[in-house]
Amino acid sequence: MPTLEDVARRAGVSTATVSKVLSNTPYFTAETREKVLRAVKELGYVPNLAARALAAGKTHIIAVVFPYVYDAIFTDPLIMLILQGIEAECTQQGYNLLLSTPRLSDEAVDPIYLQLVQSGYMDGIIAIDNHPRVSALEPVHQRGIPAVAIGYHPTRYYVRSADQQGGYQLMRHVLDLGHRHIGIISVPETMHPSIHYRLVGVRQAAAEAGLDVQAIPEWDGDFSTPSGAAAAAHLLTEHPDLTALVCLNDRMALGAIQQAREMGWRVPDDLTVVGYDDIPYAAVFSPPLTTISQQAPELGRVAAQMLLEVLRGGHPEPIEVPTHLVIRQSSASPRSES
């Protein structure tokens, strides 16, 4: 394989000049740059990234930390959309990604993850940080590694979805259609911080409409499609007067629709079902799902932009990414109410 010395010899410059040109150091003439880059191309030289990182003190690697908490992350389409946004921004800015999926618990942080944090192998870290009691970034902060959280644990740099706004928009839509007999499919509020804020928004909209918030039937799932089906079975059996189900993620909403059909309910003729997240499958399901878009790729992109600004010495302000309602065919006015 050609070496740095080979490139320098071909270009007629020093090895230091080659190294600096390849690192985009300014102050070289266009002629010098052209000679170096031509020699690189002719020889097929590939820089030794490890050596360059050692010399420069930078690896140009960003670790993306998606902890296992309640669900296998690769079954969650929302996670993939966030990763899509992170990858697009980091690649555009010349950074590679390293994916870490630590197992977090109340008792301890994954030792393999701690080994990665202590390795100094990455320039910075972006983490989904929504474990109810343990922060994935605590050992990162102790190590002094620049980091950005997507979530609710206290930290200097973070990006969040406007969950309270999203919950309000979702319930407001159902209420505006004329529904007053509404069930909620959620998860335990202590299981995921964002759910607490979505429920605050849902209950705010209900209270403004004059509903008794405490009397609204709720049943908890665990974000999965089967749990949404089980919750719908319980709610529709115990409360057959319901005309709408408000589900706090799309997968549970899809399970609720499947279960309602099995029980003889037509969606949306007999029952409106709405979700939250706007995963890709929501648009092609039958019927297409009314839902809240978190702009998940934008969440990832903004988090990457924030971290790269920190790496450049900046001090960006936290950002809350707004949500918006996506109206599709799973929601309609109740037939028996005006």
C-alpha positions in Angstrom: 0.0 0.0 0.0 1.3 3.5 -0.8 2.4 5.6 2.2 2.4 9.2 3.1 6.1 9.3 2.1 5.2 8.0 -1.3 2.7 10.7 -1.8 5.2 13.4 -0.7 7.8 12.0 -3.1 5.4 12.0 -6.0 4.1 15.5 -5.3 7.6 16.9 -4.6 6.6 18.2 -1.1 7.3 17.3 2.5 5.3 14.7 4.4 4.1 17.4 6.7 2.7 19.3 3.8 0.8 16.2 2.6 -0.6 15.7 6.0 -1.7 19.3 6.4 -3.3 19.4 2.9 -5.2 16.2 3.7 -6.4 17.8 6.9 -7.7 20.8 5.1 -5.2 23.1 6.8 -5.4 26.6 5.2 -2.5 28.7 3.9 -1.4 26.4 1.1 -1.5 27.5 -2.5 -4.0 26.0 -4.9 -1.0 24.6 -6.9 0.4 22.8 -3.9 -3.0 21.4 -3.0 -3.5 20.2 -6.6 -0.1 18.5 -6.6 -0.8 16.6 -3.4 -4.4 15.6 -4.3 -3.2 14.4 -7.8 -0.5 12.3 -6.2 -3.0 10.8 -3.8 -5.3 9.9 -6.6 -2.6 8.5 -8.9 -1.2 6.3 -6.1 -4.5 5.3 -4.6 -3.4 6.5 -1.2 -5.8 5.9 1.7 -5.0 7.9 4.9 -4.5 6.0 8.1 -7.3 7.3 10.2 -6.0 5.9 13.4 -2.7 7.6 13.0 -4.3 10.9 12.0 -6.6 10.7 15.0 -3.7 10.1 17.3 -1.8 13.1 15.8 -4.8 15.5 15.8 -6.5 14.4 19.0 -9.7 13.8 17.0 -11.3 10.7 15.6 -14.1 12.2 13.6 -16.3 9.5 15.2 -19.6 10.2 16.9 -21.1 7.6 19.1 -24.9 7.2 18.9 -26.2 5.6 22.1 -29.7 4.0 21.9 -30.1 2.1 25.2 -32.3 -1.0 25.6 -34.8 0.0 28.2 -38.3 -1.3 27.6 -38.1 -2.6 24.0 -35.7 -4.0 21.5 -34.6 -0.8 19.7 -34.4 -2.3 16.2 -38.1 -3.1 16.3 -39.0 0.6 16.9 -39.4 2.5 13.6 -39.1 5.8 15.5 -35.6 5.0 16.6 -34.6 4.3 13.0 -36.0 7.6 11.8 -34.0 9.5 14.5 -30.9 7.6 13.4 -31.6 8.6 9.8 -31.4 12.3 10.8 -28.3 11.9 12.8 -26.5 9.9 10.1 -27.4 12.4 7.3 -26.0 15.4 9.2 -22.9 13.7 10.5 -22.0 12.3 7.1 -22.5 15.7 5.5 -20.1 17.1 8.1 -17.4 14.4 7.6 -18.1 12.3 10.7 -18.5 8.6 11.0 -21.0 6.9 13.4 -20.5 4.3 16.1 -23.7 2.7 17.4 -23.9 1.6 21.0 -26.8 -0.2 22.5 -26.1 -0.5 26.3 -28.4 -2.4 28.6 -29.3 0.0 31.4 -30.8 -0.9 34.7 -31.4 0.8 38.1 -28.5 -1.2 39.6 -25.7 -0.6 37.1 -24.7 0.7 33.7 -23.6 -1.9 31.1 -19.9 -2.5 31.7 -19.2 -2.9 27.9 -20.7 0.6 27.5 -18.5 1.9 30.3 -15.5 0.5 28.5 -16.4 2.3 25.3 -16.9 5.6 27.2 -13.5 5.3 28.9 -11.8 4.4 25.6 -11.6 8.0 24.3 -12.5 6.5 20.9 -15.1 9.1 20.0 -15.2 12.9 19.7 -18.7 13.2 21.1 -21.9 11.3 22.0 -25.6 11.6 21.1 -27.8 9.5 23.4 -31.5 8.8 23.6 -31.7 9.5 27.3 -35.2 8.4 28.5 -34.6 5.7 31.1 -36.9 6.7 34.0 -34.1 6.6 36.6 -30.7 6.1 35.0 -29.0 8.5 32.6 -27.0 7.0 29.8 -24.9 10.2 29.8 -23.9 10.1 33.5 -20.6 8.3 32.9 -20.1 10.4 29.7 -20.3 13.6 31.7 -17.9 12.2 34.3 -15.4 11.5 31.5 -15.8 15.0 30.1 -16.9 13.9 26.7 -19.0 16.4 24.7 -22.6 15.0 24.6 -26.1 15.9 23.5 -29.2 14.1 24.9 -32.5 13.4 23.1 -34.7 13.2 26.2 -35.5 14.4 29.6 -32.6 13.8 32.0 -31.0 17.0 33.2 -28.1 17.9 31.0 -26.6 21.1 29.5 -27.3 20.2 25.8 -30.5 18.5 24.8 -33.1 18.2 22.1 -36.7 17.2 22.9 -39.9 16.7 21.1 -42.8 19.0 22.2 -44.6 16.1 23.8 -47.1 18.2 25.8 -48.0 20.1 22.6 -48.4 16.8 20.7 -50.7 15.3 23.4 -52.8 18.4 23.3 -53.0 18.4 19.5 -54.1 14.8 19.4 -56.9 15.0 22.0 -58.0 18.4 20.6 -58.5 16.7 17.2 -60.6 14.0 18.6 -62.7 16.5 20.6 -63.2 18.7 17.6 -64.6 15.8 15.7 -67.3 15.6 18.4 -66.2 12.7 20.5 -66.9 12.8 24.2 -66.7 9.0 25.1 -62.9 8.6 24.8 -60.5 6.0 26.0 -56.7 6.4 26.4 -54.1 3.7 25.7 -50.9 4.8 27.3 -47.9 3.3 29.2 -47.1 3.8 32.9 -46.0 7.5 33.2 -43.0 6.3 35.2 -41.9 4.1 32.3 -41.0 6.9 29.9 -40.7 10.6 30.7 -42.2 11.7 27.4 -45.4 9.9 28.2 -46.0 12.1 31.2 -45.9 15.2 29.1 -48.1 13.7 26.4 -50.7 12.9 29.0 -50.4 16.4 30.5 -51.4 17.7 27.0 -54.1 15.2 26.5 -55.7 16.0 29.9 -55.4 19.7 29.4 -57.4 19.5 26.1 -60.0 17.3 27.8 -60.4 19.6 30.8 -60.8 22.6 28.5 -63.6 20.7 26.7 -65.4 20.2 30.0 -64.7 16.5 30.4 -64.1 14.9 33.8 -60.4 14.0 33.3 -60.5 11.6 36.2 -63.3 9.6 34.6 -61.6 9.1 31.3 -60.9 5.3 31.1 -57.2 4.5 30.6 -55.3 1.2 30.1 -51.6 0.8 29.9 -49.6 -1.1 27.3 -45.8 -1.2 26.7 -45.5 0.5 23.3 -45.9 -2.8 21.4 -48.6 -3.7 18.9 -49.8 -6.7 21.0 -50.1 -4.5 24.1 -52.2 -2.1 22.1 -54.5 -4.9 21.1 -54.8 -6.1 24.7 -55.6 -2.6 25.9 -58.3 -2.1 23.3 -59.9 -5.4 24.2 -60.1 -4.3 27.8 -61.4 -0.8 27.1 -64.0 -1.8 24.5 -65.3 -4.6 26.7 -65.5 -2.6 29.9 -66.7 0.6 28.1 -68.8 -0.3 25.1 -70.0 3.3 24.8 -66.5 4.5 23.7 -66.4 6.2 20.3 -62.6 7.0 20.2 -59.3 5.6 21.4 -56.4 7.9 21.9 -53.1 5.9 21.7 -49.8 7.4 22.8 -47.8 5.6 20.2 -48.5 4.3 16.7 -47.7 0.6 17.3 -50.3 0.4 20.1 -52.8 2.2 17.8 -52.3 -0.3 15.1 -52.8 -3.1 17.6 -56.0 -1.4 18.8 -57.4 -1.2 15.3 -56.7 -4.9 14.7 -58.4 -5.8 18.0 -61.4 -3.6 17.3 -61.9 -5.2 14.0 -61.8 -8.7 15.6 -64.5 -7.5 18.0 -66.7 -6.3 15.2 -66.0 -2.6 15.4 -65.4 -0.7 12.2 -62.7 2.0 12.1 -63.5 4.9 11.8 -67.3 4.3 11.3 -67.8 2.9 14.8 -64.6 3.9 16.4 -62.0 6.5 15.9 -58.4 5.4 16.7 -55.5 7.8 16.7 -51.8 7.3 17.4 -48.6 9.1 18.1 -45.1 9.1 16.3 -46.0 8.9 12.5 -44.0 5.8 11.8 -43.8 4.9 8.1 -46.3 2.1 8.5 -49.0 4.5 9.8 -49.5 6.0 6.3 -50.0 2.6 4.5 -52.0 0.8 7.2 -55.7 0.2 6.5 -57.2 2.6 7.4 -54.2 5.1 7.3 -53.6 6.3 10.8 -54.2 9.8 12.1 -51.3 10.5 14.3 -48.8 13.1 15.7 -45.6 13.6 13.8 -42.6 14.1 16.1 -40.5 15.0 13.1 -38.1 12.2 14.2 -35.5 12.7 11.4 -35.4 16.4 12.4 -34.9 15.4 16.1 -31.8 13.4 15.0 -30.5 16.1 12.6 -30.9 18.9 15.2 -29.1 16.8 17.9 -26.2 16.2 15.5 -26.0 19.8 14.6 -26.0 20.7 18.3 -23.2 18.3 19.1 -21.0 19.5 16.2 -21.5 23.0 17.3 -20.3 22.0 20.8 -17.3 20.3 19.2 -16.4 23.6 17.5 -16.4 25.3 20.9 -20.0 26.7 20.8 -22.6 26.7 23.5 -26.0 26.1 21.8 -29.3 26.5 23.6 -31.5 23.5 24.2 -34.1 22.9 21.5 -37.7 21.7 21.6 -38.8 20.4 18.2 -42.5 21.1 17.5 -45.0 18.4 16.7 -47.8 18.5 14.1 -51.0 16.6 13.6 -51.3 14.3 10.6 -54.9 13.7 9.8 -55.7 10.4 7.9 -58.6 8.0 7.6 -58.7 6.4 11.0 -60.5 9.3 12.6 -64.0 10.6 11.9 -67.0 12.2 13.7 -69.0 9.8 15.8 -72.2 8.7 14.1 -74.3 8.9 17.2 -73.1 12.3 18.3 -73.1 15.7 16.7 
